[in-house]
Amino acid sequence: MARIEKLRKPFVIILIVIFLLFTRTGYMVVRPGSAEDIADFIIVDEGRKDHAGSFYLVTVTQQNASPLLMLYGLLDPIVDLQPTRTVIPPGMDPEEHSRLLNQWMQESQNLARVIALRRFGYAVPIKSDGVEVVAVGEESPALGLLEPRDVIVAVDGQQVSLAEELVTRVQLRAVGEPVELTVLRGKETVSVTIPTTTHPEQQDKAAIRVTIQTLNWQPQLPVEIEIQVGQITGSSAGLMFVLEILNQLEPADLTAGKQIAGTGTINLKEEVGSIGGVRQKVRAAEKAGAQYFLVPKENFEEAKKVARTVELVPVGTLEEALAFLEGISGGNR
């Protein structure tokens, strides 16, 4: 009996360790990721990269929370806990969600190419087949009104070609205000009116809580721009992609020799959109030694709560970001 007791104790300890390290809790931890010199990811044909300073892309790390990681998230003020269902739509497997995030990254790269080249004076036509519904959230007001594989082609009668256009137009509304969508469903065209609700991560933003992607679009580029970001996904690096492309096209160094991190989506109107995980991104930028951090205006108040050594620069448009860069260069842009 004594021998059985001796064997039982280490077995129980092993079970406790397995429980603490590997049990799923239904939550994900969001913690600071890395800050990467974006020039390492982008090559503009005949562009120049001999700059004294750098633009940094910043990331967050998300992973399933075991009980131990959940405790870590509760104790560390810079780490967030999010219900898994708000990160990965119910019914979508992780592999499909990963493919969707890669799609959003590709779309942000294409947008950056178009925006930068148009600002530099090039004509860059774009076409798409509309905005495809990938999934409808369980708490979405569109449940029963939209279906996966629906293609949204207009908002309130105005054509939309890109997912970011749809998001922007929905977020122009007050929470609760309805939005009218024109939808292609198979060979049929239908009109649906959907009341907006709060965004799951940004409670002051209107949303319809559907997962979407742009269907079949590629810009017609007059200049070859290669972007390779490895395993980084999502859409929040749009602003920084644009700045780096412009920096390789411009004769002057937009960084003015400074270390400049930043985040923010960007649309065809050159408006900088809010993102999630801004506190974690500020901390990642500080760890990398960034002097400045370009932050969407809508994320500025949250970013201020954690900034210690980096100077925050709130921007609402690409023009505001460029004006700041011109200011630190002494007006030599």
SEKEMAR-285382 format. One record per residue (C-alpha): residue number from 0; x, y, z. Coordinates in steps of 0.02 Angstrom, whole numbers, padded with zeros to 5 digits. Layout:
# residues N
ATOM    i       x       y       z
ATOM  NUM       X       Y       Z
...
END
This chain:
# residues 333
ATOM    i       x       y       z
ATOM    0   00000   00000   00000
ATOM    1   00142   00120   00044
ATOM    2   00220   00086  -00127
ATOM    3   00054   00129  -00212
ATOM    4   00045   00292  -00114
ATOM    5   00222   00337  -00169
ATOM    6   00176   00308  -00352
ATOM    7   00011   00402  -00338
ATOM    8   00087   00568  -00281
ATOM    9   00199   00598  -00433
ATOM   10   00056   00541  -00546
ATOM   11  -00060   00671  -00468
ATOM   12   00074   00804  -00487
ATOM   13   00094   00760  -00671
ATOM   14  -00095   00773  -00696
ATOM   15  -00098   00944  -00612
ATOM   16   00046   01006  -00721
ATOM   17  -00042   00942  -00879
ATOM   18  -00203   01029  -00824
ATOM   19  -00116   01194  -00790
ATOM   20  -00017   01194  -00952
ATOM   21  -00131   01116  -01083
ATOM   22  -00314   01129  -01035
ATOM   23  -00416   01246  -01146
ATOM   24  -00509   01384  -01052
ATOM   25  -00608   01463  -01193
ATOM   26  -00499   01619  -01184
ATOM   27  -00348   01685  -01279
ATOM   28  -00206   01789  -01209
ATOM   29  -00150   01942  -01306
ATOM   30   00025   02000  -01262
ATOM   31   00160   02109  -01340
ATOM   32   00241   02036  -01495
ATOM   33   00387   02109  -01590
ATOM   34   00439   02266  -01683
ATOM   35   00513   02229  -01854
ATOM   36   00608   02345  -01971
ATOM   37   00484   02351  -02113
ATOM   38   00620   02386  -02241
ATOM   39   00671   02204  -02220
ATOM   40   00502   02152  -02291
ATOM   41   00479   02271  -02439
ATOM   42   00575   02292  -02602
ATOM   43   00518   02428  -02722
ATOM   44   00585   02412  -02898
ATOM   45   00725   02541  -02916
ATOM   46   00685   02606  -02742
ATOM   47   00818   02654  -02615
ATOM   48   00844   02583  -02440
ATOM   49   00999   02677  -02381
ATOM   50   00907   02766  -02241
ATOM   51   00981   02814  -02074
ATOM   52   00817   02783  -01982
ATOM   53   00685   02647  -01988
ATOM   54   00498   02618  -01992
ATOM   55   00442   02476  -01879
ATOM   56   00293   02360  -01898
ATOM   57   00232   02304  -01726
ATOM   58   00138   02145  -01684
ATOM   59   00043   02061  -01544
ATOM   60   00049   01877  -01499
ATOM   61  -00113   01781  -01474
ATOM   62  -00123   01605  -01404
ATOM   63  -00249   01491  -01321
ATOM   64  -00250   01521  -01134
ATOM   65  -00214   01372  -01024
ATOM   66  -00260   01397  -00839
ATOM   67  -00080   01450  -00806
ATOM   68  -00079   01575  -00951
ATOM   69  -00249   01638  -00896
ATOM   70  -00179   01675  -00723
ATOM   71  -00033   01764  -00806
ATOM   72  -00157   01868  -00907
ATOM   73  -00254   01915  -00751
ATOM   74  -00098   01971  -00658
ATOM   75  -00004   02063  -00797
ATOM   76  -00088   02231  -00838
ATOM   77  -00012   02235  -01013
ATOM   78  -00087   02066  -01060
ATOM   79  -00270   02050  -01113
ATOM   80  -00388   01902  -01103
ATOM   81  -00516   01884  -01242
ATOM   82  -00651   01752  -01262
ATOM   83  -00598   01638  -01404
ATOM   84  -00767   01659  -01488
ATOM   85  -00733   01846  -01511
ATOM   86  -00568   01807  -01597
ATOM   87  -00613   01653  -01700
ATOM   88  -00794   01653  -01762
ATOM   89  -00895   01505  -01696
ATOM   90  -00897   01364  -01822
ATOM   91  -00733   01419  -01903
ATOM   92  -00585   01305  -01873
ATOM   93  -00415   01382  -01829
ATOM   94  -00341   01337  -01999
ATOM   95  -00480   01428  -02091
ATOM   96  -00461   01577  -01974
ATOM   97  -00274   01581  -02009
ATOM   98  -00309   01582  -02197
ATOM   99  -00428   01728  -02172
ATOM  100  -00298   01828  -02075
ATOM  101  -00174   01796  -02215
ATOM  102  -00304   01859  -02339
ATOM  103  -00324   02019  -02237
ATOM  104  -00135   02041  -02235
ATOM  105  -00129   02021  -02425
ATOM  106  -00269   02148  -02443
ATOM  107  -00179   02275  -02333
ATOM  108  -00023   02252  -02438
ATOM  109  -00120   02281  -02599
ATOM  110  -00201   02436  -02525
ATOM  111  -00032   02503  -02472
ATOM  112   00038   02477  -02648
ATOM  113  -00109   02568  -02726
ATOM  114  -00110   02713  -02602
ATOM  115   00078   02743  -02608
ATOM  116   00090   02736  -02798
ATOM  117  -00063   02847  -02822
ATOM  118   00010   02975  -02701
ATOM  119   00172   02968  -02800
ATOM  120   00074   03012  -02958
ATOM  121   00040   02844  -03039
ATOM  122  -00130   02786  -03103
ATOM  123  -00171   02620  -03020
ATOM  124  -00338   02542  -03070
ATOM  125  -00417   02411  -02957
ATOM  126  -00560   02289  -02980
ATOM  127  -00641   02156  -02874
ATOM  128  -00795   02044  -02872
ATOM  129  -00861   02122  -02711
ATOM  130  -00850   02082  -02526
ATOM  131  -00883   01901  -02478
ATOM  132  -00964   01849  -02314
ATOM  133  -00855   01713  -02236
ATOM  134  -00950   01688  -02074
ATOM  135  -01094   01765  -01975
ATOM  136  -01063   01779  -01788
ATOM  137  -01182   01699  -01663
ATOM  138  -01218   01871  -01588
ATOM  139  -01226   01960  -01756
ATOM  140  -01382   02061  -01799
ATOM  141  -01356   01991  -01975
ATOM  142  -01396   01815  -01916
ATOM  143  -01533   01749  -02031
ATOM  144  -01510   01895  -02149
ATOM  145  -01336   01860  -02219
ATOM  146  -01262   01691  -02262
ATOM  147  -01085   01629  -02294
ATOM  148  -01038   01651  -02478
ATOM  149  -01153   01802  -02497
ATOM  150  -01064   01939  -02594
ATOM  151  -01098   02118  -02537
ATOM  152  -01084   02240  -02682
ATOM  153  -01160   02401  -02611
ATOM  154  -01193   02493  -02447
ATOM  155  -01344   02609  -02451
ATOM  156  -01338   02602  -02640
ATOM  157  -01153   02648  -02650
ATOM  158  -01040   02518  -02730
ATOM  159  -00907   02435  -02623
ATOM  160  -00761   02340  -02696
ATOM  161  -00653   02309  -02543
ATOM  162  -00683   02240  -02369
ATOM  163  -00607   02395  -02290
ATOM  164  -00733   02504  -02383
ATOM  165  -00877   02405  -02306
ATOM  166  -00802   02417  -02131
ATOM  167  -00773   02604  -02150
ATOM  168  -00951   02640  -02208
ATOM  169  -01028   02536  -02069
ATOM  170  -00920   02624  -01938
ATOM  171  -00980   02795  -01997
ATOM  172  -01145   02754  -01911
ATOM  173  -01195   02771  -01731
ATOM  174  -01211   02605  -01643
ATOM  175  -01387   02540  -01674
ATOM  176  -01415   02636  -01836
ATOM  177  -01464   02518  -01978
ATOM  178  -01366   02487  -02137
ATOM  179  -01438   02432  -02304
ATOM  180  -01335   02307  -02403
ATOM  181  -01355   02249  -02583
ATOM  182  -01308   02066  -02590
ATOM  183  -01276   01940  -02729
ATOM  184  -01339   01770  -02672
ATOM  185  -01305   01646  -02810
ATOM  186  -01390   01721  -02963
ATOM  187  -01510   01826  -02859
ATOM  188  -01486   02006  -02800
ATOM  189  -01565   02044  -02631
ATOM  190  -01572   02196  -02518
ATOM  191  -01558   02175  -02330
ATOM  192  -01569   02303  -02191
ATOM  193  -01467   02262  -02036
ATOM  194  -01462   02358  -01871
ATOM  195  -01283   02388  -01816
ATOM  196  -01217   02336  -01647
ATOM  197  -01056   02366  -01550
ATOM  198  -00889   02304  -01613
ATOM  199  -00832   02160  -01499
ATOM  200  -00662   02243  -01467
ATOM  201  -00707   02428  -01484
ATOM  202  -00870   02464  -01398
ATOM  203  -00889   02638  -01471
ATOM  204  -00882   02572  -01650
ATOM  205  -01031   02512  -01751
ATOM  206  -01021   02337  -01825
ATOM  207  -01129   02199  -01897
ATOM  208  -01014   02062  -01831
ATOM  209  -00986   01965  -01991
ATOM  210  -00818   01901  -02054
ATOM  211  -00782   01964  -02229
ATOM  212  -00649   01964  -02363
ATOM  213  -00624   02050  -02531
ATOM  214  -00664   01931  -02672
ATOM  215  -00537   01916  -02814
ATOM  216  -00444   02080  -02826
ATOM  217  -00272   02128  -02885
ATOM  218  -00214   02306  -02923
ATOM  219  -00135   02343  -03092
ATOM  220   00036   02402  -03032
ATOM  221   00149   02509  -03142
ATOM  222   00295   02479  -03022
ATOM  223   00342   02310  -02949
ATOM  224   00331   02308  -02758
ATOM  225   00374   02146  -02668
ATOM  226   00313   02123  -02490
ATOM  227   00358   01968  -02389
ATOM  228   00309   01968  -02206
ATOM  229   00329   01785  -02160
ATOM  230   00206   01728  -02026
ATOM  231   00136   01902  -01984
ATOM  232  -00050   01916  -02023
ATOM  233  -00193   02039  -02008
ATOM  234  -00229   02212  -02079
ATOM  235  -00158   02333  -01950
ATOM  236   00009   02367  -02037
ATOM  237  -00070   02461  -02184
ATOM  238  -00008   02634  -02134
ATOM  239   00170   02575  -02105
ATOM  240   00174   02482  -02272
ATOM  241   00126   02644  -02360
ATOM  242   00260   02745  -02271
ATOM  243   00398   02621  -02310
ATOM  244   00349   02610  -02495
ATOM  245   00348   02800  -02506
ATOM  246   00516   02807  -02417
ATOM  247   00594   02693  -02548
ATOM  248   00518   02798  -02688
ATOM  249   00561   02970  -02615
ATOM  250   00733   03047  -02640
ATOM  251   00731   03109  -02459
ATOM  252   00732   02999  -02303
ATOM  253   00558   03013  -02226
ATOM  254   00621   02944  -02059
ATOM  255   00744   03088  -02037
ATOM  256   00861   02961  -01957
ATOM  257   00735   02918  -01819
ATOM  258   00666   02751  -01760
ATOM  259   00479   02762  -01795
ATOM  260   00355   02625  -01753
ATOM  261   00170   02630  -01790
ATOM  262   00007   02542  -01825
ATOM  263  -00159   02572  -01909
ATOM  264  -00264   02511  -02053
ATOM  265  -00281   02625  -02204
ATOM  266  -00415   02643  -02337
ATOM  267  -00418   02713  -02512
ATOM  268  -00464   02885  -02443
ATOM  269  -00299   02879  -02347
ATOM  270  -00392   02875  -02180
ATOM  271  -00303   02784  -02038
ATOM  272  -00417   02663  -01945
ATOM  273  -00414   02598  -01768
ATOM  274  -00341   02430  -01721
ATOM  275  -00343   02305  -01579
ATOM  276  -00201   02268  -01459
ATOM  277  -00132   02446  -01458
ATOM  278  -00067   02433  -01278
ATOM  279   00032   02278  -01320
ATOM  280   00099   02360  -01479
ATOM  281   00158   02514  -01385
ATOM  282   00254   02404  -01265
ATOM  283   00332   02305  -01410
ATOM  284   00387   02469  -01491
ATOM  285   00466   02530  -01329
ATOM  286   00560   02366  -01308
ATOM  287   00633   02390  -01483
ATOM  288   00692   02565  -01439
ATOM  289   00573   02663  -01550
ATOM  290   00575   02851  -01524
ATOM  291   00403   02885  -01597
ATOM  292   00244   02783  -01614
ATOM  293   00114   02829  -01746
ATOM  294  -00054   02780  -01671
ATOM  295  -00231   02796  -01743
ATOM  296  -00320   02942  -01659
ATOM  297  -00457   02826  -01599
ATOM  298  -00328   02720  -01505
ATOM  299  -00232   02868  -01432
ATOM  300  -00314   02875  -01260
ATOM  301  -00288   02689  -01232
ATOM  302  -00107   02700  -01292
ATOM  303  -00071   02842  -01169
ATOM  304  -00109   02727  -01023
ATOM  305   00044   02619  -01056
ATOM  306   00169   02731  -01149
ATOM  307   00327   02760  -01047
ATOM  308   00476   02802  -01158
ATOM  309   00404   02819  -01334
ATOM  310   00323   02980  -01396
ATOM  311   00147   02947  -01460
ATOM  312   00093   03033  -01621
ATOM  313  -00096   03022  -01652
ATOM  314  -00141   03022  -01837
ATOM  315  -00308   03011  -01928
ATOM  316  -00244   03017  -02106
ATOM  317  -00089   02978  -02207
ATOM  318  -00067   03165  -02235
ATOM  319  -00056   03194  -02048
ATOM  320   00076   03059  -02033
ATOM  321   00177   03137  -02175
ATOM  322   00159   03310  -02097
ATOM  323   00232   03244  -01935
ATOM  324   00378   03164  -02029
ATOM  325   00410   03326  -02120
ATOM  326   00412   03416  -01954
ATOM  327   00547   03306  -01877
ATOM  328   00651   03321  -02037
ATOM  329   00651   03510  -02026
ATOM  330   00539   03529  -02179
ATOM  331   00661   03443  -02297
ATOM  332   00542   03315  -02368
END
